[in-house]
Amino acid sequence: MTSSTTSTATPTRHPFESRVEEVKISKTHELHSDINSVIMDYLISEGYPSAAQKFALEANIQPKVDVESIEGRVEIRNAIYGGDIQTAVEKINELNPQVLDQDSALHFSLLRLQLVELIRTCTATPNADISPALTFATTHLAPRAPTNPEFLEDLERTMALLIFPPDNLAPPLAALLDPNLRKDVAKRVNEALLQSQTERTKAKLYDLVKLRAWAEQKAREAKKDLPERIDLGLDPSRTGDDKGQESGMHSNGEGEAMVA
């Protein structure tokens, strides 16, 4: 009678992975410090003051966090996400009145988004009064549109929302009512505010991920011996199967997203 046995052999580790583990072991303290710095930079740049303060305590680091400035940017972002563009513009001017004065394209984008929100409200019910949208467009956007061909095109496209039924719009018009437009404008506002505060316009993490992807691409083009898949490796404590469960974003339990 022949008995079968189940193989318990450990899969062979790729030489690249072994080398990575050697570097981690030799530079554990520096690696943790660098990762903590990148995460903290992300939380500050993207506007998560509560998460930044908690992470600083957990990681035992002393970052220079201007909580008031971060909270100001968060309030502006939330106002834009909620479609309250007038409040967002007022808060931007309170934080730094020169931001919109010096960036006519961003200012026009905010005004155009405010017009979109007015049209959204006007067309929510049949036979609604569209005069608020027309008045706003005439007063705030029409004088600016001739100064830039893109402004004029954006205004004409936005005004077309008043002509066609909202449930039967062409893709370019439907995109104006998509929540992603709010997110795009909020992102540009956040970057402009950071730049006005002599900060980076975006978190270091974005450049780090791009650099890593570029390096891997170049290595593969050069036919270097690499594993079929290389994990991002932001968490040096994860090994083996845990890496396969890496997720780019997590919640801190208070509605603030953060990088793991």
N, C-alpha and C positions, 0 to 999 in steps of 0.2 A: 504494500500500500504506500502510495507516494503522498507525502504531505507538502503543502505549499506554504511558503513563507512570504511575508510582505517586506519589500525592501524598505529599509529606513536610511538609506545612504543620503548623506547631506549633499545637496546640489553644489557643484563646483563653482566657486566664486570667480568672477571675471577679474583678471589682473588689475584692471582699472579701479574696480571697487575696492580691492585690497589696498591699493595705493591711497585711495581716498580715506580709508579707515586709518591708515598710518599717519596721514597728515592731521586728521581729526584728533588722534591720540596725542600727537606732539604739540598741537596748538589748541587744546581744548579751551583754555582760558581766553586766549585771543579771539577764538571763533565765537564763543558766547558773547564776548564784549562787542564784537563787530555786529553780530546779529541783533543784539539788543539795541544798538545805535540805529540800525536800519529800521527796525520796528518802531522805535520811538519817533524817528523822523517821519515815518508814514503817518502815525497817529496825529502828530502835530500838523503836518502839511494838509492832511485830508480833513482835519477838523473834528477830532474826537477827544475833547478835553478830559472827560471822565475816565475814559480808557487809558489815556496818557498818564494821568495821575496814579491810577491803580497799577499800571505796568511799571512806573517808576519805583513804586514801593516794593513790588514783587521782585524786580530786577536789581534793587538797591543801587539805583543810579540817580544822579542829580542833574536833570536836564534844565535848560533855561526855557521854561514854558511860560509864555504870556497868555494866561488863561483868559483874560478879558478879550484879547484879540481873537483867540480861537473861538470863543463863544460868540463874538460878533460875526465871524464868518459862518458859524453854524446857523445863527438866526437868519442870516441872508440866504443861505442855501435852503433852509427849510421854507422860507417865504416863497422862494422861486419854485420849489417842489410843489408847494400848495397852490400855485397860480396867483399868489398875491404879489404881483410885480411892483406895484406902487410902494408897498412897504419895503420890498427889497431895495429899490432905488433910494428911498429915503435913508435906509440903514447904511447903504454904501456911501452915501454922501456924508453921513455922520462919522463913519469910520475914516474915510479919506475922500474929500470932495474932488480931488484932482484925478481920481481914477477914471471917471467917466468923461471928464473934460479932456483928458489926454488920449482917450481911446474912443474915437468916434464910432468905430465899427462895433465895439462892445455896447456902447450906449444905444446905437440903433437896434442892435439885436434884442436888447432889453425892451425897448419901446415897441418893437415889432411883436415880441412875445406878449406884451401887455395888450396889444391890439388883438392878437389871437385869442387871449382869454376873454376879452370883451365880446368878440364875435361868438365864441363858444357859449357865452351866457345869452347873447341875443338870439341865437338860433336854437336854443334848447327847447323852446316852445313855438308852435306854429303862430304866424302873424305877430311875432314879437317886435318890439320897437328896436330898430337898428341904428337909430340916431346917435346913441352914445358912441358906438364904434366909428361911425362916420365923422363925428365931431373930433374924436381923439386922433383919427388918421389925418384929418385936415389940419389940425392944430400942431401935432407933434411930429408926424412922419413926413407929410408932404413937403414941408420946407427943407428937410434934410435929404430927401430922395434924389433931387437933381445933382447933388454934389458927388454922387458915386453911382455908376451904372448898376452895380450889384444892389445898392439900396433901392433903386427904382424897380428893379426886377423883383426883389423880395416884397416890396410893398404891393405891386400889381398882383403877385401870386396870392398874397394874403387877402387882398380885397376880393379875390375871386371866391373866397369862402362864403361871401354873402350872396353869391349868385347860385351856386349849386347846392343841392340838398346834402346835409352832412352824412347821410347814410349811403351816398352814391358818389363819392369823391374819387378822382384820379389819384394814383399813388403819390405824386408830388404834393397834392393838396392835403391828402389824408395824413401825410407825414407832419404837417404843421399842427395837427391836433393830437399827435402822438405824444405821450408823456416823455418820450426820449428827448424831445426838443427842450423841455424844461431842464432835463439833466445836462444836456450839452451846454446850455447857457450858464447853468449854475457852475459847471466845471470851469468855464472860461472866466467867470467872475472870480472864483476862488483863486485861480492862477494869477489874475491881474492884481488881486489884493495882496497875495504873497509877494509878488514882484514889487509892489509899492512899499512893502515893508522890508525891502532888501533881502528877502528870503528866496529860496529856490521856487520856481513856478510849479514844481511837482516833486513828489517824494522821490528820494534816491532809489527806492525799491524798483520803480519802473525802469530806470536806466540800468540797474543791476540785472534785472531779468532779461532785458534786451541784449546786454553785453554777454550774458551767459549763453543765450540762444545763438548769438552770432559766433561765439567761440566754438560751440558744439558744431555748428554748420561748417565752419572752416575746417575743423578737425576731421569731420566726415568726408568733406571734399578732398582732403589730403590723404584719405584712406587710412586714417589712424585706427588702431585696434580699440574700439569702444563697444560697450554693451549696446544691445538693441534699443534699450530705453534707459535714460538717465534721469533720476528724480531730481527735483529742484533742490532738495536738501537744505531748506531753511532751518529745520529743526535738527541739530546735531545729535540729539538724544534718541532719534528714531532710527531703527535698523530693521532689516528684513522686511516682513510683510507689513509692518507698520507704515513703511514709506508709501506703499500702494494706496494707503488711505488718506494721504495728504490732501488737504483741501485748501484752496487759496484764501477763502474768507470764512470767518466765524463770527458769531455774535457774542458780545460781552454781557448779554442779559439785560441791557438797557437800550436796545435799539441801535447801538453803535457797532458797526462792522469793523473788524480788524484782521490783519494778516496773521496767520498762525505760524 
